[in-house]
């Protein structure tokens, strides 16, 4: 005989939760690239509010639970503060283009190099490891500050943190893979690079991190391919550059959204760009910019040794020019390019002087 | 297969699409319309998702539709393709990014001048490299 308790009929299960739900009857259809985030932006689920009062971690579109704790304390609750039109697309792209620093880099192709070349590679790897710490830490803070109602940009930033984590480890691996090791820290994270983390507004942070900072690092990664001495280094820089270009794209598209939707903030954003460009002009933001340990390492690598330093420096200057040209074109793409025509930016003058 | 020709780019696409290893290791989803300018001949190559969905020869003016186009003299295209054929992939001197940086005016250009779209050359660089590396498996003859 069963010992299970026999409940009276009136004690049936309370299945009230079954009636509390978001919009029902959704039938998302996979596109050619699978079932992407863009494919599930249907009905009310694809419609983020302009201002969110969600402080509880409720997934966008889910039914609210009135007794939920306010776990979030989210500071970013206005869509325009963080939004961009193609965040879902960039997120899916990030997921589908991941790589492994352990197995996708042909480490076996690294052979002993001349001492000065190895030391320069290790100095650069030390610098890049340090910089990538910042690039991972900064977006991470903004993820936890943003309401879950704007999950698309949040997920892009989550993917960026993963990318930066891989960059940190791959340059550390390079430093330790060929008879060298880590070298002198640049101190950059305590200076200009670290100051990115002082931003109290997302757009301010993004202009510093994604547009100016990562745009510069993108050029360095691309340059890395030019100064690679084996297939492993070639692959490292090429794969890092891909990731970095995606982060830059996030910044460009956010800035473009701000240009189109927040005219009241245009002047403020121009000030952020003023500040970023002062760093570009001072060259204190990236090793292609001025005379630092890392820039000397770059010149040695580009020239082919410390005895060919001047050749390397000339290549470095040419690349810096392209770095500035690309920055100008990116800012133009955001819609804030008038600064290059009305005399506000000094970068065009700098390029003209360089050409003269 | 004769280079440059629509059939050559499509033959490379077939090899590229047939090898799943090109979808990993930093390859994968790629959505762009790439142009290729070989002397006075012009091509548009479409990438959608993990596939290269086709190439067609176009008039020069139609390169405006491309997110970016790769512009090299026929002799330089030939050197790159021969390098890929002899190594099975581009060696240190012939990757797309190196060819871009080696040229004062770069390898990748656009008609529209929008850096966001030109940046797709960097964002999808590994996939584009895989695509051209796939040409190692296409028997290639050169000439107009």
Interface residues (C-beta under 8 A of the other chain):
Chain A: X32 X33 X92 X93 X96 X97 X98 X99 X100 X104 X218 X222 X223 X225 X226 X228 X229 X230 X231 X234 X238 X239 X241 X242 X244 X245 X246 X248 X249 X252 X253 X256 X318 X319 X322 X326 X329 X330 X332 X333
Chain B: X24 X25 X26 X27 X28 X29 X30 X31 X48 X49 X50 X92 X95 X97 X98 X100 X101 X102 X104 X106 X113 X114 X115 X116 X118 X119 X120 X122 X123 X124 X125 X126 X129
